[in-house]
Amino acid sequence: MALSQTVSVQPGDRSEYIDAVRGLAALYIISYHLALIPQPNLAVPKWASPFVLNGGTAVTIFFMVSAFCLCSSMHFHRQEDGLNARFYLRRFFRIAPLFYFWIGLTLIRDRFWFGVTHSWTDILLSVFFVFNFVPGKQDGFVWASWILSVQMAFYLLFPIIYRYVDNLSKSVGFFFFALLVASGYNVFINYLPIVDVQRASFLQFSFLHHLPSFALGLVAYYLYDRFIRDKSIGRDSSIALTAAAAFGYTALLSGRLNVLFDGLYWQGVIYGIFLLALSIAPLGLFVNRITRFYGKISYSVYLNHPTLVFACVPVYRIIYGASVPASFQYGTCFLFTLGLLTAVSYCTHRFIEEPGMRLGKKLIRKVS
């Protein structure tokens, strides 16, 4: 296809590029935790180190894409009766079944693997997704689950936000309001009677700290709604925006993006530009069968990967014991992990996530 040829954005394309972005985020965070979970950490090739060790930024992609998709979903379902009840049921049965499965599995794993038991308080905090708001409990005892508590807090507030933030100018205003709230929270947390190490972790994982990232997802959606949806736009515009996002990402890695606001929120700006680029034209390098597949199972990939990586550490040590370049060592570990993780995550998606979503749909029909 010529660069100047126009592309009409179709509903199928929208689903595909969103799945692809989720898939890329899932693969990115695997590469990040693959290096950091083993102790001592796996050696990463020097050429790949800046990229791999910034894989934690993939969390911002999940938050921003989540807000983007929620706006699209609410717009699509806006004429339905009981809109908010339907929304909460969809979100709960999308997230809870697999998470509850991992609560049970973690209790068993920690008891027999580490000799650790968890209190009923910890369990209930996880069951109700509120551990993010309790100092010392903010990251949850299910590995990597802190993101779910943050997501659920946003889901709880989203119908209210969506009611009042309903256009581009309001979404930009909401972003700066969220920045103000995050800045105020950053000051407030200094007065909490907790130790400094705990304070830093509580801030890092807190919902209010990440609220501007969700707000940027709203901004991206309303930019899409105003300038891209149902319009024919040149493919070269998608390529130009992708190049701009790539340039911004390199500036982020080099530490040059620390003006106006925290680098965390520049991540959202950069990934928002990338998302809008793919909404114009799903460039094959990023939107393809592989990335779409991992996007569909990305939730399973995210919750499954920490335990699987930890379990594979003995295999990594064998691979790193071979006298071969670090690129081969790390690449082999990544492919080995990805193969196992793909099989496990497909199964949990197929037999836990999908039945949970079907149950949610049945309850929604009963409500209606």
Secondary structure as UniProt FT lines:
FT   TURN            3..4
FT   STRAND          6..8
FT   HELIX           11..36
FT   TURN            46..48
FT   HELIX           49..52
FT   TURN            53..54
FT   HELIX           55..57
FT   HELIX           58..76
FT   TURN            77..79
FT   TURN            81..82
FT   HELIX           83..109
FT   HELIX           110..114
FT   HELIX           120..127
FT   TURN            128..129
FT   HELIX           131..133
FT   TURN            135..139
FT   TURN            143..145
FT   HELIX           146..164
FT   HELIX           168..188
FT   HELIX           189..191
FT   HELIX           196..204
FT   HELIX           207..227
FT   TURN            228..230
FT   STRAND          232..234
FT   HELIX           235..253
FT   TURN            254..255
FT   HELIX           263..280
FT   TURN            284..286
FT   HELIX           289..296
FT   HELIX           298..311
FT   HELIX           313..320
FT   HELIX           326..348
FT   HELIX           349..353
FT   HELIX           354..367
//
